[in-house]
């Protein structure tokens, strides 16, 4: 059995949140029906609230954001029996990095990676070149907000509109992987609907910084969500008395403003790390709840292992950095301890040298789950 990790020192992901007493009470008291028959009132309420927040006609509760991201392109290709679409996504997005095999194996979706700018936005010239070769083929363009491999950078509505306009110019469906769209909205100080508006479909997670134990939602038009609901059943994602899952998610939605505190914690981490000799930080234009750091002379795996020896857990990534993600379990005591631990690890590296591509693990980096890390 793996040793216990203090929650305040576990920075691997904001999925590490656990349901609190209010969420557990909401689950216990939830009014339930059978969502397969469309009569679970708590699920219906959650779907209505999320659709309203994102400004879409409808929403569908799914067990995970990964399933929502699989349903989106499959439903976009048309009714059952339609050809599987091509999907264009940033090479360093979650869909390209961790979901590509599932999209291919379970949906027959061909994924085409496109290069990204430092802020996480796809290179628009490269995207246009890929779209120009897709004439006559159902195509889905995916944008990720926030950008996981770009230190959680939040993309504004103008950036999203630019990608959407290009996708629509070529007749493609535009999907927004908004697993952490709530963080982007809070960081930018805008409504969720403003960031979601350009998209045909949106994935929205309640199980990350918002802290619900389970759940993602696929949002879009009524027709698209109806097709996705049918596909969800075929994939084994049918939910019965799911009100016990939806009730904690409704509590989570009330906590949207609290994400600002997570961003402040991440800013304190970054400030502390910046003072450590030998540490390089990724500097996103619009930071949220992630900090990515690397130590000259250590691979991400080595750095993560040495931090674990100091009691601090982080996620090594194939971009050369280790990732710290903050959430409501973190406080300034944990921040100070994380800075101390990173400084102690950096001090063990006697000869500082730049990290090269040869130092970095490949894209085959093994994670424990295909679900959002």
C-alpha positions as CSV (number, residue, x, y, z in Angstrom):
1,X,0.0,0.0,0.0
2,X,1.3,3.5,-0.9
3,X,2.2,5.6,2.1
4,X,-0.3,8.3,3.1
5,X,0.3,11.8,1.8
6,X,-0.7,14.9,3.6
7,X,-3.5,16.6,1.6
8,X,-1.9,20.0,2.0
9,X,1.3,18.5,0.3
10,X,-0.3,16.6,-2.5
11,X,-0.2,18.9,-5.5
12,X,-0.6,16.2,-8.2
13,X,-4.1,17.4,-9.3
14,X,-7.2,19.2,-8.3
15,X,-9.0,15.9,-8.7
16,X,-7.4,15.1,-5.3
17,X,-10.2,17.1,-3.6
18,X,-12.5,15.0,-1.4
19,X,-16.2,15.7,-0.7
20,X,-16.8,17.6,2.5
21,X,-19.6,17.3,5.0
22,X,-22.0,19.5,3.1
23,X,-21.5,17.4,-0.1
24,X,-21.9,14.1,1.8
25,X,-25.1,15.4,3.4
26,X,-26.4,16.5,0.0
27,X,-25.8,13.1,-1.5
28,X,-27.5,11.3,1.5
29,X,-30.6,13.5,1.2
30,X,-30.8,13.6,-2.6
31,X,-34.1,13.0,-4.3
32,X,-33.5,10.3,-6.9
33,X,-35.3,8.6,-9.8
34,X,-33.8,6.7,-12.7
35,X,-31.8,8.9,-15.1
36,X,-32.0,6.3,-17.8
37,X,-35.7,6.9,-17.9
38,X,-35.2,10.7,-17.5
39,X,-36.9,11.0,-14.2
40,X,-34.1,11.7,-11.7
41,X,-35.0,15.2,-10.5
42,X,-31.6,16.0,-9.0
43,X,-29.8,15.1,-12.2
44,X,-32.2,17.2,-14.2
45,X,-31.6,20.1,-12.0
46,X,-27.9,19.8,-12.3
47,X,-28.1,19.6,-16.1
48,X,-30.4,22.6,-16.2
49,X,-28.1,24.7,-14.0
50,X,-24.9,23.9,-15.9
51,X,-26.6,24.5,-19.3
52,X,-27.7,27.9,-18.0
53,X,-24.3,28.8,-16.6
54,X,-22.7,27.9,-20.0
55,X,-25.4,29.4,-22.1
56,X,-26.3,26.2,-24.0
57,X,-29.6,24.6,-24.7
58,X,-28.9,21.4,-22.8
59,X,-26.4,19.4,-20.8
60,X,-25.7,15.7,-20.2
61,X,-24.2,14.3,-17.0
62,X,-21.4,11.8,-17.7
63,X,-19.3,9.8,-15.2
64,X,-16.1,11.5,-16.4
65,X,-14.9,14.4,-18.6
66,X,-13.1,11.8,-20.7
67,X,-16.4,10.2,-21.6
68,X,-17.9,13.7,-22.4
69,X,-14.9,14.3,-24.7
70,X,-15.5,11.0,-26.5
71,X,-19.2,11.6,-26.9
72,X,-18.8,15.1,-28.3
73,X,-17.1,14.2,-31.6
74,X,-19.1,11.0,-32.0
75,X,-22.4,12.9,-31.6
76,X,-21.1,15.7,-33.9
77,X,-20.6,13.2,-36.8
78,X,-24.4,12.6,-37.0
79,X,-26.9,9.8,-36.0
80,X,-25.7,6.3,-35.2
81,X,-24.0,4.7,-38.2
82,X,-22.5,8.0,-39.4
83,X,-18.7,7.9,-40.3
84,X,-16.4,8.7,-37.4
85,X,-15.0,12.2,-37.7
86,X,-11.4,13.4,-37.8
87,X,-10.5,15.4,-34.7
88,X,-7.9,18.1,-34.7
89,X,-6.5,19.0,-31.2
90,X,-3.4,20.7,-29.9
91,X,-0.5,18.2,-29.6
92,X,-0.2,18.9,-25.9
93,X,-3.9,18.9,-24.9
94,X,-5.5,16.3,-22.8
95,X,-7.4,14.9,-25.7
96,X,-4.2,14.4,-27.8
97,X,-2.0,13.3,-24.9
98,X,-4.2,11.0,-22.8
99,X,-7.4,10.4,-24.7
100,X,-6.2,9.7,-28.3
101,X,-6.2,5.9,-27.9
102,X,-9.7,5.8,-26.4
103,X,-11.0,8.1,-29.2
104,X,-9.5,5.8,-31.8
105,X,-10.3,2.4,-30.2
106,X,-13.8,3.1,-29.0
107,X,-14.9,5.7,-31.4
108,X,-12.9,5.1,-34.6
109,X,-11.9,8.8,-34.4
110,X,-8.7,9.8,-36.2
111,X,-6.8,12.4,-34.1
112,X,-4.6,14.9,-35.9
113,X,-2.4,16.8,-33.5
114,X,-1.6,20.5,-34.3
115,X,1.2,22.6,-32.9
116,X,0.3,25.0,-30.1
117,X,1.6,28.5,-29.2
118,X,3.1,29.1,-25.8
119,X,-0.2,30.2,-24.5
120,X,-1.9,27.0,-25.5
121,X,-3.8,28.3,-28.5
122,X,-3.4,26.2,-31.7
123,X,-1.1,27.7,-34.4
124,X,-3.8,29.1,-36.6
125,X,-1.8,28.6,-39.9
126,X,-1.1,25.0,-39.0
127,X,-4.8,24.5,-38.1
128,X,-6.0,26.0,-41.4
129,X,-3.6,23.7,-43.3
130,X,-5.1,20.7,-41.6
131,X,-8.7,21.9,-42.2
132,X,-8.0,22.5,-45.8
133,X,-7.3,18.8,-46.4
134,X,-10.5,17.7,-44.6
135,X,-13.1,18.6,-47.3
136,X,-15.9,16.2,-47.3
137,X,-14.8,14.5,-44.1
138,X,-16.6,15.2,-40.8
139,X,-14.2,17.1,-38.7
140,X,-14.1,18.3,-35.1
141,X,-11.7,21.0,-33.9
142,X,-11.0,20.9,-30.1
143,X,-9.6,23.7,-28.0
144,X,-8.6,23.2,-24.3
145,X,-9.2,25.9,-21.7
146,X,-7.4,26.1,-19.4
147,X,-4.3,24.7,-21.2
148,X,-3.0,21.8,-19.2
149,X,0.5,21.7,-20.6
150,X,0.9,25.4,-20.6
151,X,0.7,25.8,-16.8
152,X,-3.0,26.2,-16.8
153,X,-3.1,29.3,-18.9
154,X,-6.6,30.8,-19.3
155,X,-7.7,31.6,-22.9
156,X,-10.0,34.6,-23.3
157,X,-13.2,34.7,-25.4
158,X,-11.4,36.5,-28.3
159,X,-8.9,33.6,-28.6
160,X,-11.7,31.0,-28.5
161,X,-13.7,33.0,-31.1
162,X,-10.7,33.0,-33.5
163,X,-10.4,29.2,-33.4
164,X,-14.2,28.8,-33.7
165,X,-14.4,31.1,-36.7
166,X,-11.6,29.2,-38.5
167,X,-13.2,25.8,-37.7
168,X,-16.6,27.0,-38.9
169,X,-15.2,28.5,-42.1
170,X,-14.2,25.0,-43.1
171,X,-17.5,23.5,-42.0
172,X,-16.0,21.8,-38.9
173,X,-17.6,21.3,-35.5
174,X,-15.9,23.3,-32.7
175,X,-15.6,21.5,-29.3
176,X,-14.3,23.2,-26.2
177,X,-12.7,20.9,-23.6
178,X,-13.5,23.2,-20.7
179,X,-12.7,20.7,-18.0
180,X,-11.2,23.7,-16.1
181,X,-13.3,26.4,-17.7
182,X,-14.5,27.5,-14.3
183,X,-10.9,28.4,-13.4
184,X,-10.5,30.3,-16.7
185,X,-13.7,32.3,-16.0
186,X,-12.7,33.2,-12.5
187,X,-9.2,34.2,-13.6
188,X,-10.5,36.4,-16.4
189,X,-13.4,37.8,-14.4
190,X,-16.0,36.9,-17.0
191,X,-19.1,34.6,-17.0
192,X,-18.7,31.0,-18.0
193,X,-21.2,31.6,-20.9
194,X,-18.9,34.2,-22.4
195,X,-16.0,31.7,-22.8
196,X,-18.4,28.9,-23.9
197,X,-20.4,30.9,-26.4
198,X,-18.3,30.3,-29.6
199,X,-18.3,26.5,-29.1
200,X,-20.8,24.0,-30.6
201,X,-20.2,21.7,-27.6
202,X,-18.4,22.1,-24.3
203,X,-17.1,19.7,-21.7
204,X,-17.4,21.0,-18.1
205,X,-16.0,19.2,-15.1
206,X,-17.4,19.4,-11.5
207,X,-14.8,17.0,-10.0
208,X,-11.7,19.1,-10.2
209,X,-11.2,22.4,-8.3
210,X,-15.0,22.6,-7.7
211,X,-14.5,19.5,-5.6
212,X,-17.4,17.2,-6.4
213,X,-16.4,13.5,-6.1
214,X,-17.6,12.5,-9.6
215,X,-18.8,14.0,-12.9
216,X,-18.4,15.8,-16.1
217,X,-21.1,17.4,-18.3
218,X,-21.3,17.7,-22.1
219,X,-23.2,20.8,-23.1
220,X,-24.6,21.9,-26.4
221,X,-27.7,22.0,-28.5
222,X,-30.7,19.8,-27.6
223,X,-30.2,17.7,-30.7
224,X,-26.5,17.1,-30.0
225,X,-27.1,16.3,-26.4
226,X,-29.9,13.9,-27.3
227,X,-27.5,12.0,-29.6
228,X,-24.8,12.0,-26.9
229,X,-27.3,10.6,-24.4
230,X,-28.0,7.6,-26.7
231,X,-24.3,7.1,-27.3
232,X,-23.6,7.3,-23.5
233,X,-25.8,4.3,-23.0
234,X,-24.1,2.3,-25.8
235,X,-20.7,3.1,-24.1
236,X,-21.9,1.8,-20.8
237,X,-22.3,5.2,-19.2
238,X,-26.0,4.9,-18.3
239,X,-26.8,6.3,-14.9
240,X,-29.7,5.1,-12.7
241,X,-30.2,6.7,-9.2
242,X,-27.6,9.3,-10.1
243,X,-29.1,12.0,-7.9
244,X,-26.6,11.0,-5.3
245,X,-23.8,12.0,-7.7
246,X,-25.6,15.2,-9.0
247,X,-26.3,16.5,-5.5
248,X,-22.7,17.1,-4.5
249,X,-22.1,18.6,-7.9
250,X,-24.9,21.2,-7.3
251,X,-23.1,22.1,-4.0
252,X,-19.8,22.4,-6.1
253,X,-21.4,24.9,-8.5
254,X,-22.1,27.3,-5.5
255,X,-18.3,27.4,-5.0
256,X,-17.3,28.9,-8.3
257,X,-16.0,32.1,-6.7
258,X,-13.9,30.2,-4.3
259,X,-11.6,29.1,-7.1
260,X,-9.9,32.6,-6.8
261,X,-8.4,31.4,-3.5
262,X,-6.8,28.5,-5.3
263,X,-5.3,30.9,-7.9
264,X,-3.9,33.0,-5.1
265,X,-2.3,29.9,-3.5
266,X,-0.7,29.0,-6.9
267,X,0.6,32.6,-7.2
268,X,2.2,32.2,-3.7
269,X,3.8,28.9,-4.8
270,X,5.2,30.5,-7.9
271,X,6.6,33.5,-5.9
272,X,8.3,31.2,-3.5
273,X,9.8,28.9,-6.2
274,X,11.1,32.0,-8.1
275,X,13.5,32.7,-5.2
276,X,15.0,29.2,-5.4
277,X,18.4,29.0,-7.3
278,X,18.3,26.6,-10.2
279,X,14.5,26.5,-10.6
280,X,12.9,27.5,-13.8
281,X,9.2,28.4,-13.9
282,X,6.7,28.4,-16.8
283,X,5.2,31.8,-16.9
284,X,1.7,31.7,-18.4
285,X,0.1,35.0,-19.5
286,X,-3.1,34.4,-17.5
287,X,-2.2,31.9,-14.6
288,X,-4.8,29.9,-12.7
289,X,-4.3,27.1,-10.3
290,X,-1.2,25.5,-11.8
291,X,2.6,26.0,-11.4
292,X,5.1,24.2,-13.5
293,X,8.7,24.1,-12.4
294,X,11.9,22.3,-13.4
295,X,15.3,22.0,-11.9
296,X,18.3,22.2,-14.1
297,X,20.0,18.8,-14.1
298,X,17.0,16.7,-13.2
299,X,14.4,15.0,-15.4
300,X,10.8,15.5,-14.3
301,X,10.7,12.0,-13.0
302,X,13.8,12.5,-10.9
303,X,12.5,15.8,-9.6
304,X,9.1,14.2,-8.7
305,X,10.8,11.3,-6.9
306,X,13.0,13.5,-4.9
307,X,10.1,15.8,-3.9
308,X,8.2,12.6,-2.8
309,X,11.1,11.9,-0.6
310,X,10.5,15.3,1.0
311,X,6.8,14.4,1.5
312,X,5.6,16.5,-1.5
313,X,3.7,14.9,-4.4
314,X,3.7,16.4,-7.9
315,X,3.1,15.1,-11.4
316,X,6.0,14.8,-13.9
317,X,5.0,15.8,-17.4
318,X,6.7,15.2,-20.8
319,X,7.2,18.9,-21.4
320,X,10.2,18.9,-19.0
321,X,8.4,20.2,-16.0
322,X,6.7,18.9,-12.9
323,X,3.3,20.2,-12.2
324,X,1.8,21.6,-9.0
325,X,-2.0,22.1,-8.9
326,X,-3.6,23.9,-6.1
327,X,-7.1,23.4,-4.7
328,X,-9.1,24.0,-1.5
329,X,-7.0,21.5,0.6
330,X,-3.9,23.7,0.2
331,X,-2.9,26.5,2.6
332,X,0.1,28.7,3.3
333,X,1.6,26.1,5.5
334,X,1.6,23.7,2.6
335,X,3.0,26.4,0.3
336,X,5.9,27.1,2.6
337,X,6.6,23.4,3.0
338,X,6.6,22.9,-0.8
339,X,9.0,25.8,-1.3
340,X,11.3,24.3,1.3
341,X,11.1,20.9,-0.3
342,X,11.9,22.2,-3.8
343,X,14.8,24.3,-2.4
344,X,16.1,21.1,-0.7
345,X,15.9,19.1,-3.9
346,X,17.6,21.9,-5.9
347,X,20.4,22.1,-3.4
348,X,21.2,18.4,-4.1
349,X,22.0,19.1,-7.7
350,X,25.7,20.0,-7.6
351,X,26.1,20.9,-11.3
352,X,23.3,22.9,-12.9
353,X,22.8,22.2,-16.6
354,X,20.0,23.0,-18.9
355,X,17.3,20.3,-19.4
356,X,17.5,18.9,-22.9
357,X,15.1,16.9,-24.9
358,X,17.1,13.9,-24.0
359,X,16.4,14.5,-20.4
360,X,12.7,14.5,-20.9
361,X,10.4,11.4,-20.8
362,X,8.6,10.8,-24.1
363,X,4.9,11.2,-24.8
364,X,4.5,7.6,-23.6
365,X,4.8,8.8,-20.0
366,X,2.7,6.4,-18.0
367,X,0.0,7.9,-15.8
368,X,-2.3,6.0,-13.6
369,X,-5.5,6.9,-15.5
370,X,-6.8,8.2,-18.8
371,X,-9.0,10.5,-16.9
372,X,-7.8,14.1,-16.4
373,X,-4.7,14.2,-14.2
